[in-house]
Amino acid sequence: MTSRTRPGGPPRETPAARVRRALYRLHRRLRRTAVDYFRGDASDWIAFGALIVTVPALALLSTAVSSVWVPPGALLLPMLVGALTLRPGSLVILYAAAAVALAAEARVLGPYQEGAGRVTPGSVLVIAAVGLVGTMLAQFRNRVGVPWRRGGSMLFDLRERLSVQSRIPPLPDGWHADMALRPAGGQSFSGDFVVAARTGDGKRVLEVVLADVSGKGMDAGSRALLLSGAFGGLLGSLPPHDFLPAANGYLLRQEWQEGFASAVHLVLDLDTGEFELLSAGHLPGMQRTGGNGTWSTCEAEGPLLGIFDAAKFEGARGRMRRGDVLMLCTDGVVEVPGRDLDEGMDRLMGATDRMLGTPFRGAANRLIDAVARDAHDDRAVLLLWRG
């Protein structure tokens, strides 16, 4: 029994029922607080309380103990921590407390004297500049809704998600794949990305899309992340010939100012080695025949994605036999100002020939190092080899 009935009145809760209700309310409150904490809506009173106590403590140490070992500039420490952890309202109060503490130090320590650890005009200017920058940083975090403590991990999570989406699925015996993505300028985000999936009956078809979003580095990273998720959802859900038209329609609906992208879609039968390349303004595929060591290009026709409505994409077919290598890349690998693209592709194919006989794993990274180490563009190379 959870209640007792009183004559002429509502049921009365037992002590056990009241305890369970209190525990349930506590559980909901803790859960809501935890969710708010991780999404950035939680209170910052703990950090604010610790920092607001630190300010007078530093001022007291500077005036009563030693202004040489604890100089007035030590107030920069809680100010910097506050800029990274507090909300704008709390940060303003902290900075006001720091200003009062600095004024008190200047009054107690007396006029500035060389080497005496006094408050100098320069230190006042530096502390004021740090306060201005910290306030701007807190306002930016508040405006974009970045969590006040764990916001730094957001970009890391986005980068890792883009990396995971670019992995080639495990291939059956006899097939090997290696891929490398190198953002421009050593940044963490790239406008080049890969999505891949095993499709068809028995998962015997490998579909890979290598795309190059307009722009480079951080400027194109957000669009690449969005498109990689959309392309990953389309891949395998549509017949191969419907993928690029659907991707083109998706880009057109975004209405981005720089909303175009190039892409190449590989459809490879892992049983027979037959493949088809469908291109949207992308570089042709390069195939090396294992028997005689000659290279050939596989060129498909189609406009860039996000430019024309109802665009048509014509595929090019080929076949990979044992010992053959198929290579796809973005223009950042072969494009150099003042040099023809064909010359850059020839250089890339020659570098691939020189790497034959070396371990296949890591070959794509070594190719980028060999032909485009210092290129100021995003670079991507995908190698497929049938052993």
N, C-alpha and C positions, 0 to 999 in steps of 0.2 A: 504493500500500500504506500502511495506517495502523498496522500492527502487524507485529511479527516474531515468529515462533514459536521458542521455545526447547525443545530436546529435554527431555521429561519435565516441562514447566512451562507455565504460562499464557502467552498472547501478551504480548509486551512492547511498550508504546506507543512510537511514534517521538517525537522532540522536537516535530515539527509537530503531532501529535495532542495532546500535552500543552499546547501553546500554545493550540490551538483550545478545549480544555476549559477552560483558565483564563479565556480571553476570554468564553466562554459563561457561566461562573459569575459573572464580573464584570458582564456585561450583566444577568443576572437580579438580582443584588444592587442594581445601580443602579436598575433598573426598579422593584423592590419598594420601595426607599427613596423614589423619586419618588412612587409611589402613596401610600405612607404619609404623605409630606409633605403632599400635597394633601388627604388625608382626615383629617389631624390626628393621625396616629400617629407622626410622625417625631420624632427627638430634637431637643431645643432647646438642645443644648450650645453651639452657636456663639453664639446670643444670650446665653445664660447666661454664657459665658466673657467676652464683651465687657463685659457689665454688671458682673460681679463684679470685673473689673479697674478699671472706672470708679470704683467706690466708694472704694477706698484712694487713687486718684489725686486725687479731689476733696478728700478729707480732707487729703492732703499739701499740695495747693495752698492750702487754707484755713489750715493751721497754719504753713506755711513761707514762703508768698509773701504773701498778703493775704486776711484774713478779711472785708475790706470788698468786694473784687471777687469773691471766691469764698466767699460766706457758707456757714455750715453748712446752710442751707436748700437749697443746691444738690443735696444728696443726694436731694431729691424727684424730680429728673430721671430717674436710673436706676430709681427705684422706680416711677414712672409708666409708663415704657417696659416694665419687667418685668411690671407688672400686665396689660399688653395682649399680651405675647408669650410669657411663661413658663408652664410648668405649675405647679400648686400646690406640689409638692415643691421645685422649683428656686426658686420665688419665696420660700419660707420661708427658704432658705439666704441668698438675696440680702438679705432684710430683716434677718436676723441680722447679716450683715456690715455693713449700714447702721447698725444699732444700736451695734455695736462702734465703728465709725468716728465716730459722733456722740458716744459716751462719750469717745473719745480726743480729739476736738476740744475738748470741754468741759474736760477735764483740762489740755490744753496751753494753751488760750487763757485759762484762769483764770476767776474769777467774772465774772458779767455786769456790764457797765458801759454806761451810756447812750452810744450812738453808737460803741462800740468793736468792733462786729461779733462779739460773743460769742454763745455758745449761750444763747438765752433760754428761759424756761419755755414761752412761747407757741409757739416753733418746735418744741420737743419734742412738744407736744400736736398740732400740725399734722402733723408727720411720722408720729406714731403713728396719727392718724386716716386719713391716706392709706394707711398700711400695712394698716389694718383693711379699708378699702374695696377696696383692691387684692386682698387675700386673698379676700374675698367674690366679687369679679368673676372671679378665676381658678377658684374652686370652682364657680361657675355655669357657666363655659365648659366645665370638665371634666365636669360632671354631664350637660349636654345634648349633649356630644360635638362641640362646635363646634371646627373646626380652630384651632390655636393661633396661626397667622399670617393665614391667608386667610379666617377665619370671617366677617369683615365683608362680604365679597362675596356671602355666601350669601343674605342678605335682598335684595340688589340683584338677584341672579339670579332669585329667586322673583318679585319684582315685575315684572321684565321678561318672565318667562314668562307671567304673568297678563295683561300688556299685549298680548303677541303673540297669545295665545289669543282675545283680544277683538276682533281685527281683522276687518272685513268683507271677504270675498274680492272680487276685481275683478269688476265688473258689465259686462254688454254695453252697447253704445251706446244712449243714451236713458235709462239708469237711473243714478241718483246716490244715494250714501249718505253720511251723516255721523254720527259718534257721539262722545259725550263721556262720560267717567267722572270724577267729582269726589269723592274720599274726604272723609269728615267731618274737620273740624279741620285741613285741610291735610296729613293724613298720607299715607303712601305706599301703604297698602293699603286696599281698599274691600270691603265686603260685596256690592256690586253688580258684576255681570260679564255679559259677552256672549259667546256662542259662535255661530259661523255657519259654514255650509258650502254649497257648490253641490252639489246632488244630482240624482237622476233621470237619465233618458236624455239624453245630450248636455249634462249639467250645466245644464239650463234651469230648474231649480227652486232658489230661494234659501230656505234654512231658517235662521232666526235665533231664538235663545233669549235673552231678557233676564231675568235672575234677580236676586232680592234676598234675600240670606241674613239670617237673624235676627241682630241686633246691628249694629254699625257700626265702621268704621275697623279698627284693628289687631285688635280683639276678633273680628271676623268675617273677617279677611283669610285666615287659614289655612284655614277652612272653605270660603271662596269659591274658593281655589286648588284644593283637593281636588275640589270639586264641578264646577269648570270643566273639569278634566281628565276627570272621569267623564262629564259631559254632552257634552263634545266627542267622546268615544268612542262614545256612544250616537247622536249626531246623524248621520243618514245611514245608520246601520247597521240602523235599525229603520224600519218604516212610520211616517209622521208621527203617526197616532193612537195608536201604541204608545209614543211617546217619554215623555210625561208619566207614564203608569202605571209605566214602567220607572224613571224618575227618582224617583218617589214610593217605590217599593220599595227603591231604593238608600238613600234617606235614612232609611227606617224601620230598615234593617239596621245603620245606624251607631249608633243608640241614643244620640245626643247629647242632652245636657240641654236645649239650645236648638236642636234639630235640625230646625226647620221653615224653609221658604223659600217665597217666591212666585215665579212664573215665568210668562212669556207666550211662546208658541211660534208664530212666524209661518212659514207655508208659502206662498211666493209663486211663481207661474208667471211667469217672465220673458218668455214669449212673448205670453200673453194678458192679463196683469195681474191675473188672478183670484188671490185669496188666501184663506186661512183662518187665523183666530186661535184658538188653544187656550190657555186660561188656567187657572192654578192659584192662585186667590186674588189675582190681579194686577189692576192698573188696566186699564181698557179702552183699546183703541187709539183714536187720534184721526185722522180722515181729513178733509182739506180738498179739496173738489171744485174743480178748476181753472176749470170753466166759469162758475160763479156765485159762487165764493169762500165758500161756506157750509161749516161744520164739522159733522161727525156723529161719533158714537162707535160703536165696534164692540165690543160686550160679549159675552164668552164666559163660561161657567159652569164652576166647578170649585173644589174645596177647596185649601187650602194643601198643599204637598208636605211629607211627613213627619208627617202628623197621623192620617190614616185609611188603613187597609189596604183594598185593592180599590176605591180612589176612582175615580169616573167624571168624565170631562172632556168637556164638550160644546163644539164649536167654533162659531164665527160666521164667515160667509162675506161676502166683498165683492169689489170689483174696482177696480183703479187704472187710470184713463184718463190720457191725456196731460195734463200740467199738475197732476195730483193729487199731494198730499203725504200720506204716512202717518207718524204720529209715535207712538212708544212711549216711556214713561218710567217711572221708579220713584217711589214715594211721596215720597221726599225732595225731589223737585222741586216738588211741588204741595201738600204737607202742611205746614200751619202751625197751631200750637196755637190753638184758638179759632176756626178758620176751616174751613168745609166743604170737602171734597175737590173737589166740583163747582165751587166758586168758584176754587179753585186751578187747576183744569184750564181754566176759562174765561180766567183770566189768562194761562196758558201759550199758549193758542191765539191770544189777542189779540197777545201778543208775537211769535208766529210770523208773523201777518199783517203786522206792522210791519216785519219783516225781509225780506219779499218784495221782490225787485229787487236785494238785496245779494248778494255772492258766496256760493254755497252752501257752499263749503268753510269750516269753522269755525263754521257756523251753530249747531250743537248747543252749543258752548262759549259762544257769545254768548247763547243762550237761558238757560242756567244763570246767567250773569252778570246777566241781566235780571230773572229771577224768583226765584232762589234762591242768590244769591251768598254770603250769610251764614248759610245754613241749617246747623244742627248735625246733619246726617245725610248719609249717602252719597247721591249724586245721579248719575243716568244718563239720558241722552237719546239716542234713535236716530231719525234722520230718513231717510226714503226718498222720493225724488221721481222721477216719471216725466216726462221732458221730451219 
